[in-house]
């Protein structure tokens, strides 16, 4: 049996904290469902063989930014328009894209 819970923190004035988080301190990968460490119990007849430990094993939800203290993402704004119309008008469209693909 394998279970994942994530500890969420945010950087405020270059200090990592759990205060005023918009999500639970411990949650599933989406950050929407609270999964505190003490809420995990072994099924009847089972026992945990060791204490909790931090693991950065690659799972389906792991990406290259996992485990980093800070991440800077470069995002580009793209716009199109019909010639003769203004930017941001009814005939324009806006999208966001990073270096690799669209967001």
C-alpha positions in Angstrom: 0.0 0.0 0.0 1.4 3.4 -1.0 0.0 6.7 0.1 1.1 10.2 -0.7 0.6 13.3 1.3 2.2 16.7 0.6 3.3 19.3 3.0 2.4 22.8 1.7 4.2 26.0 2.5 4.5 29.4 1.0 7.3 32.0 0.9 6.4 35.3 2.6 9.2 37.9 2.6 11.7 35.1 1.8 10.6 33.0 4.8 8.8 29.7 4.3 5.6 29.4 6.4 2.4 27.5 6.7 0.5 30.5 8.2 -2.3 31.9 6.0 -2.0 29.1 3.5 -5.0 29.0 1.0 -4.8 25.2 1.3 -4.3 22.6 4.1 -0.8 22.2 5.5 -0.9 18.5 4.6 -2.9 17.6 1.5 -3.3 15.4 -1.6 -1.4 16.4 -4.7 -4.2 18.8 -5.7 -4.1 20.7 -2.4 -7.9 20.4 -2.2 -8.2 17.5 0.3 -6.6 17.6 3.8 -4.5 14.6 4.5 -2.8 15.2 7.9 -0.1 12.7 8.8 -1.9 11.5 11.9 -5.0 10.7 9.9 -3.3 7.7 8.2 -4.0 4.5 10.0 -3.1 1.0 9.0 -6.0 -1.3 7.9 -7.1 -3.9 10.5 -4.4 -6.6 10.8 -1.7 -4.4 9.2 1.1 -2.4 10.9 3.5 0.2 9.7 7.0 -1.1 9.5 8.7 2.2 9.9 8.1 5.8 10.8 7.2 8.5 8.2 10.0 9.6 6.0 10.5 12.2 3.3 10.7 10.5 -0.1 11.3 12.2 -3.5 10.5 9.1 -5.5 9.1 9.9 -8.8 5.3 9.3 -8.9 2.8 10.2 -11.6 2.4 13.7 -10.2 6.1 14.4 -9.7 7.8 17.0 -11.9 11.2 18.4 -12.2 10.3 21.3 -9.8 9.4 19.0 -7.0 11.5 19.5 -3.9 12.9 22.8 -4.9 12.8 25.7 -2.5 11.9 28.3 -5.1 10.8 28.2 -8.7 10.8 31.0 -11.3 8.6 30.5 -14.3 9.0 32.6 -17.4 5.6 33.1 -19.0 4.9 34.9 -22.3 1.7 36.7 -23.2 0.6 36.2 -26.8 -1.9 38.2 -28.7 -3.5 38.1 -32.1 -5.8 40.6 -33.8 -7.5 41.2 -37.1 -5.6 43.8 -39.1 -7.2 47.2 -38.7 -8.6 46.4 -35.3 -7.2 47.4 -31.9 -5.3 45.1 -29.5 -7.7 43.7 -26.9 -10.8 44.4 -28.9 -13.6 42.1 -29.9 -11.5 40.5 -32.7 -8.4 39.7 -30.7 -7.4 36.7 -28.6 -4.8 36.4 -25.7 -3.0 33.3 -24.6 -0.2 32.5 -22.1 2.7 30.2 -22.9 5.9 29.2 -21.2 9.1 28.3 -23.1 8.0 24.6 -23.6 4.3 24.7 -24.3 1.1 26.5 -23.8 -0.3 26.8 -20.3 
